[in-house]
Amino acid sequence: MAIGVVLLAAGGSSRLGRPKQLLLHEGRSLVRRAAESALAAECGPVVVVLGAHREAVTSELTGLPVRTVEHADWAAGPGGSLVAGVRALTQDATVDAVLVMLCDQLRVDSAHLRALVETWQRTGAAVVASTYEGTQGVPALFSRAVFPELEALGPEQGARRVIARDASRVAEVPLPGGGEDVDTAADLARLR
């Protein structure tokens, strides 16, 4: 079964004041680190959705076997970027599930992504979500059955809306510290 990845990297990082996708953590930019984790999890194809800072972010992906998709209306919200990425993947009829991830979740690695895939393969759940800090969120895997719900998201909506729609169809994989991401200067200081 083919599992495509949508890596959301289109945001403008307005709270941070500079492109978070390009911040270095352990010697690699956040966007490259996330893309490499997706590839190491043996998922594919990997689609990286770009918007703000498109050229600089693209240069961070040099040499990686990923496909980039530009979402011109990225500023309207994350939902549009997610829809653009899912549509890019669903053109391929062989994709049975989509793994949605962000580039700024520092606790996400290839082992966690593989755990999401393995849980889906074992349970057959329509949605497999990461759990952290009392919530369900991304990275999350969505089976083909829920692709229409992802594609119907409005610009201001995110994957959590689909995750929360029906708890009975969601399997969970714990992600300790999963809520730790980079949005502000304080987050950046903690990152270093």
Buried (B, 14 or more C-beta within 10 A) or exposed (E): EEBBBBBBBBBBBEEBEEBBBBBEBEEBBBBBBBBBBBBEBEBBBBBBBBBBBBEBBBEBBEEBEBBBBEBEEBBBBBBBBBBBBBBBBBEEEEBEBBBBBBBBBBBBBBEBBBBBBEBBBEEEBBBBBBBBEEEBBBBBBBBBEBBEBBEEBEBEBBBBBBBBEEEEBBBBBEBEEBBBBBBBEEBBEEBE
